[in-house]
Amino acid sequence: MKPILIFDFDGTIADSKGLAVQLFNELAVKFGGRRIEEAEIGRLSGLSVPDRLKALHVPLFKLPALLLEAKRNYKQAAVSLQPADGMKELLMALKEEGRTMGILSSNTAENIRHFLDLNGLDVFDFVHSATNLFGKDKAIRSMLRTHSLPADRIVYVGDELRDVEACRRAGVKAAAVTWGFDSEELLAGAGPDYVCRTAEQLAAVLR
């Protein structure tokens, strides 16, 4: 029986790393932090979210409010967003094969569907939005209950350390992709079932 495929959105499907930096920089000073310099993006990608915030002088307790405001600005800015390299072709091919696919993301369902519509990616069986940044394992379990999905058939595809850690806690397989927010070293250290550097490698894993 083929696995059910669940995808993170930002950084995994959408090539939104640059937009995330842009939105953060627009709000950083307001929330007590400093702007991200282009030269330090690589270094920051190797840090966990709490350590990244510490480096940027943003108190952790202010992160929910920062993210809420960033999401409000996302839809207008996302018009220029493109799918990550090779992902549109992969997702379309998986849809042709009749695979069951969903999205689980901390972004809003409205923002996600707006991007999917703009890019002709009406291929998902559902979009599940979860707002708890550090409780993604709870979001996975909620998704499983809501859509009556068996944990042992799930492969979750994500680009962040917290995605891999949540999969471990929720008892689902994790495929970590390296083209998003977090570095390959950070992802690999969390022990995902698969590490994929390209959409072609991901295709081989998912098939």
Salt bridges, closest charged atoms under 4 A:
ASP8 OD1 - LYS136 NZ 3.16
GLU40 OE2 - ARG34 NH1 2.76
GLU40 OE1 - ARG43 NH2 3.08
GLU69 OE1 - LYS30 NZ 2.81
GLU97 OE1 - ARG99 NH1 3.94
GLU97 OE2 - ARG207 NH2 2.79
GLU110 OE2 - LYS75 NZ 3.14
ASP137 OD2 - ARG141 NH1 3.11
ASP137 OD2 - ARG169 NE 3.53
GLU160 OE1 - ARG162 NE 3.42
ASP163 OD1 - LYS136 NZ 2.73
ASP182 OD1 - ARG52 NH2 2.62
GLU184 OE2 - ARG197 NH2 2.72
ASP193 OD2 - ARG168 NH2 2.90
